[in-house]
C-alpha cells in the first residue's frame, strides 16, 4: 500500500484526509482511501458539451470531418 500511495503521489492527500503522515494511518483506513481514489479514477467522466459540439456534428454529417478526426477532437 505504501508503494502505491508513493507511486500515485497521494502522500499529501492522505495527510489532508487523515491529518497525519500516511505511515501513521491504519492499513484499513489506507485500503479504504485507495479504493475510493481508484473508484474516482475509473468512474466515467461526464462529456463536456459546448457550442462547438453542434458544429462538429454538422461537419461530420456533411462528410467534412472523418470519424477519426471527431474522435481526436473529443479526446
C-alpha positions as CSV (number, residue, x, y, z in Angstrom):
1,X,0.0,0.0,0.0
2,X,2.8,2.4,0.9
3,X,4.4,1.9,-2.5
4,X,1.1,2.5,-4.3
5,X,0.5,5.8,-2.3
6,X,4.0,6.9,-3.1
7,X,3.8,5.9,-6.8
8,X,0.5,7.7,-7.2
9,X,1.8,10.8,-5.4
10,X,-1.0,10.6,-2.8
11,X,1.0,11.4,0.3
12,X,-0.3,15.0,0.7
13,X,-3.9,13.9,0.0
14,X,-3.7,11.2,2.7
15,X,-2.2,13.8,5.1
16,X,-5.1,16.2,4.3
17,X,-7.7,13.5,4.8
18,X,-6.4,11.9,8.0
19,X,-4.4,14.8,9.4
20,X,-1.2,12.7,9.8
21,X,1.6,11.1,7.7
22,X,0.4,8.1,5.7
23,X,2.8,5.8,7.5
24,X,0.9,6.5,10.7
25,X,-2.6,5.8,9.3
26,X,-4.0,2.3,9.8
27,X,-3.9,-0.2,7.0
28,X,-7.7,-0.5,7.0
29,X,-8.1,3.3,6.5
30,X,-5.4,3.3,3.8
31,X,-7.2,0.5,1.9
32,X,-10.5,2.3,2.0
33,X,-8.8,5.5,0.9
34,X,-7.2,3.7,-2.1
35,X,-10.4,2.0,-3.0
36,X,-12.2,5.4,-3.1
37,X,-9.4,7.0,-5.0
38,X,-9.3,4.2,-7.6
39,X,-13.1,4.3,-8.0
40,X,-12.8,8.1,-8.8
41,X,-10.3,7.3,-11.5
42,X,-12.4,4.6,-13.0
43,X,-15.7,6.5,-12.9
44,X,-16.7,7.7,-16.4
45,X,-16.2,11.4,-16.8
46,X,-19.1,13.5,-18.0
47,X,-18.8,14.7,-21.5
48,X,-18.2,18.4,-21.7
49,X,-20.7,20.0,-24.0
50,X,-20.2,23.2,-25.8
51,X,-21.4,25.1,-28.8
52,X,-18.6,23.6,-30.9
53,X,-20.2,20.1,-30.5
54,X,-23.0,21.1,-32.8
55,X,-20.6,22.4,-35.3
56,X,-18.6,19.2,-35.2
57,X,-21.8,17.1,-35.6
58,X,-22.8,19.2,-38.7
59,X,-19.3,18.9,-40.2
60,X,-19.4,15.1,-39.7
61,X,-22.8,14.8,-41.3
62,X,-21.6,16.8,-44.3
63,X,-18.6,14.4,-44.5
64,X,-16.1,17.3,-44.0
65,X,-14.8,15.6,-40.8
66,X,-13.9,11.9,-40.6
67,X,-14.8,9.7,-37.7
68,X,-11.2,9.5,-36.6
69,X,-10.9,13.3,-36.7
70,X,-14.0,13.6,-34.5
71,X,-12.6,11.1,-32.0
72,X,-9.3,13.1,-31.9
73,X,-11.2,16.4,-31.3
74,X,-13.3,14.8,-28.5
75,X,-10.3,13.1,-26.8
